[in-house]
Amino acid sequence: MRQYLKLHEAYVRELLDGKHGELSAERWAEALAFHETQTRRMQHERLIHLIVTMSVALFFLLALGFVAVHTTLAGLIVMPLLLVLTAAYLLHYFRLENGVQRWYHLANRLAERAGAPGARYDDGRVTPFGDPPPPDNR
């Protein structure tokens, strides 16, 4: 999954840097739609990994509590394994989360190229782009 995240991010950055030629506003909109589809898939993956990470961490805590009350050899073997597994899942989830956050910024840059209204959030600043949407007169 990490490799997929990196490859897609590299592709979008190449598009934005013009390495695949200049695109029309329509093609930028198509690139944005493709990127948003990939982002939704990655968000789903992130949710699944959050659930698994929390479950493994819960099992670790339960094993820790069990070993604290009833010290057994099985408990002493399972507890470090669950601790290592929890740490590995936390690291993987951390990488997924940060990758998706980077993709949000890429989506804003794609939307800007497509001519859509929005804003970029870089270096603690908000940079609006495109025409603002018409006011809602309900």
N, C-alpha and C positions, 0 to 999 in steps of 0.2 A: 504494500500500500504506500509505503514511503517513497518508493521508486516512482510509482504512478503519480504521486503528488509532485515530485520534482520534475518529471518529464512534462507534465501538463503546464506547470508554472514556467518552465523554460520555453515551451512553445508560445505561450501567451506573451512572454517578455520579448521573444523574437518578433512576433507580430507587431507589438508596440514600438519596437526599435526599427521597424521597416525592413527586416531581413527577408521578408517574403513579398516584397513589393508594396507599393502604396495601395490601400484599399479604398473603395467608395464608402459613403456613409451607410449604404445598404449592406455591404459586406462586413462593415464594422458591427452593425446590428446583429448580423448572423453570427459573427464571432462572439459577441456578447451573449447571445442565446445559447450557443454551444458551451461557453464558459459557465454560465449559470446552471446548465444541466449537470456539468461536472461538479460544480459546487454543491448542488443538492445531493448528488451521490455521496460526496465526501462528508456532508453533514449527517447523512444517514449512517455512514460508517463510523463517524465520531460518536453518534448516539449509542450505537451498539457497543462500541468500545467503552463508553462511559458506564453502561449497565454492567458489562463484564468486569470492568475494573472495580466498581463498587461492590459487586458480588464477591470477588476474590478477596478484597480488603475486609469485607464482613466475615467471610470464612476464616481469615487470618485472626481477626479479633475474637471470634468465637473459640478458635483453637487456643489462643492465648489465655482466654478466661478459663477454658476447660483445664489446661495444663496448670494454671495457677491453683485450681481447686483439687484436681485429681492428676497428679504427676504420673504419666505413663510413658513407656518407651515409644509407643505409636504417636502420642501427642508431641513428644519431643522431636520426632522425625518429621512429622507433618508441618509443624509450626515454621521451621526455617524454610522449607520448600514453599509454603504459602507466602512467606515474607519476600522471598526472591521473586516469585511470580507477581506479587503485588507491585513491587518496585519496577519490574519490567513493563507491566501494563501501564503504570503511571507515566513512565518515560515515553512509551508509545503514544498514549493519549495526549501528553504534552506536545509531542511533535505534530500530531494530527491537528490539535487545536491551533497551534501557531501557524501551521500551513494554511488552514482555512482562513485565518485572520489575514494572512498575506493575500489570499485570493480575493477577499473583499475589496482590498485596495486596487487590485488588478481589474476587477469588475468596474470600479468607478472610472478608471482610466479608459477602459473599453467603451463605457457609456459616453464618456466625453468625446471620443473619436466618432461615435455613432451619431452625435448631435443631440443626444437626449439631455434633458435638464437634470441637474444633480450637483454634486459637490465632491471634491477630493479632500481627503484629510491626511495631509502630510506634514511632518515636523511640528505637530501641535497647532497647525493652522487649518482653517476651512477655506477652500478655494472653490467658489461656485462656478458652474459652467452651464452653457446652453441657455435657452430661453426659459424663464420660469413658467410653471404650468398656469393656465388661466384660473382666476379666482372661482371658487365654488359658490355660486349665487343661488342657494336653495332657500 
